[in-house]
Amino acid sequence: MKKYLLAVSALIFFSPPAAAADYRQALEGLNQRLDASLFSGAALSAQNQLILEATDKYAALPASERGRRASAALAEWRKALSPRPPANLLLSIRWKDGGELWLLNTAGPVKIDEWADTRLPFAPDQPRADRFFGYVGGQYMNGTEETGNTTGFNGRLGKTFMSGRYDAAILYGYAKTGEAAGSSNYGLTGRALFPLNERMGWNLGGSYIRSVPSSGDAVNNMAALGGVNFYLPGGSLDLTVSLGNNSMYSFMAGYTLYLTRK
């Protein structure tokens, strides 16, 4: 791709340009002919590259229809620059969360690049690859006078979804209160992930846990989760707090290991 873009840049650089005044005049004429429902405006870069700001309607079109509209816009741009249009024209079409780069030469219009921003709010560096992961950590819980303070460990096995924006996992844990008999915990968790940068992020989610003591009745718990992640090579250090029914709140600290890259 880099070699192709360099070749395109060389073609544009060495092609005979129209006079600078012609570009400005042509831009005014083009703005009057643009479909306002698809393009909210046109501008020129410092190198006289045409930039079109697309509307949500354009972004929602199928790729084939966007290509047809881009080709028509390039044809209009070449017509506006007549009688001295350059041999190669670049068109950048941009919208709120994506864009395309088109080249028009003697062979016709060609899309040479495209991009999309699928990040969530407060997430400038959203991971792209989904993967399986494992988690192990320690847990401190505090609840009613009956439950008291409890310590234990928590393990999970799960997978991320939708380009790393969400994850879901099954969990197993074991907790013990003082000298009392311990309890095994089984459940499910789900979270929305919000990376802030390459080093850290945050998350929100929920969990369902069934606690099965060695003696006595099992207890079902539901809780809201929130935490921060500190990204490390191959995984992350996770700090999580939860607030659930039965007046139970907890703090967890552990490590998430990425088991696969995709």
SULMO-V668603 format. One record per backbone hydrogen bond with DSSP energy under -0.5 kcal/mol. NH is the residue of the N-H (numbers start at 1). CO is the residue of the C=O. If there is no record, write none. Layout:
{{NH CO} {NH CO}}
//
This chain:
{{5 1} {6 2} {7 3} {8 4} {9 5} {10 6} {11 7} {12 8} {13 9} {14 10} {15 11} {22 19} {23 19} {24 20} {25 21} {26 22} {27 23} {28 24} {29 25} {30 26} {31 27} {32 28} {33 29} {33 30} {34 30} {36 34} {38 35} {39 35} {40 53} {41 53} {43 51} {45 49} {48 45} {50 90} {51 43} {52 92} {53 41} {54 52} {54 94} {55 38} {59 55} {60 56} {61 58} {66 62} {67 63} {68 64} {69 65} {70 66} {71 67} {72 68} {73 69} {74 70} {75 71} {76 72} {77 73} {78 74} {79 75} {80 76} {81 77} {82 78} {82 79} {84 81} {89 104} {91 102} {92 50} {93 91} {93 100} {94 52} {94 92} {95 98} {98 95} {99 115} {100 93} {101 113} {102 91} {103 110} {104 89} {105 103} {105 108} {108 105} {110 103} {112 101} {112 110} {113 101} {115 99} {117 97} {118 116} {123 120} {124 196} {125 195} {126 123} {133 158} {134 257} {135 156} {136 255} {137 154} {138 253} {139 152} {140 251} {141 150} {142 249} {143 148} {144 246} {148 144} {150 141} {151 176} {152 139} {153 174} {154 137} {155 172} {156 135} {157 170} {158 133} {159 168} {160 131} {161 166} {165 161} {165 162} {166 161} {167 191} {168 159} {169 189} {170 157} {171 187} {172 155} {173 185} {174 153} {175 183} {176 151} {178 176} {180 177} {183 175} {184 212} {185 173} {186 210} {187 171} {188 208} {189 169} {190 206} {191 167} {192 204} {193 165} {194 202} {196 200} {197 200} {201 229} {202 194} {203 227} {204 192} {205 225} {206 190} {207 223} {208 188} {209 221} {210 186} {211 209} {211 219} {212 184} {212 210} {213 211} {214 182} {219 211} {221 209} {223 207} {224 243} {225 205} {226 241} {227 203} {228 239} {229 201} {230 237} {231 199} {231 229} {232 235} {235 232} {236 256} {237 230} {238 236} {238 254} {239 228} {240 252} {241 226} {242 250} {243 224} {244 248} {245 222} {248 245} {249 142} {250 242} {251 140} {252 240} {253 138} {254 238} {255 136} {256 236} {257 134} {257 255} {258 234} {258 256} {259 132} {259 257} {260 132}}
//
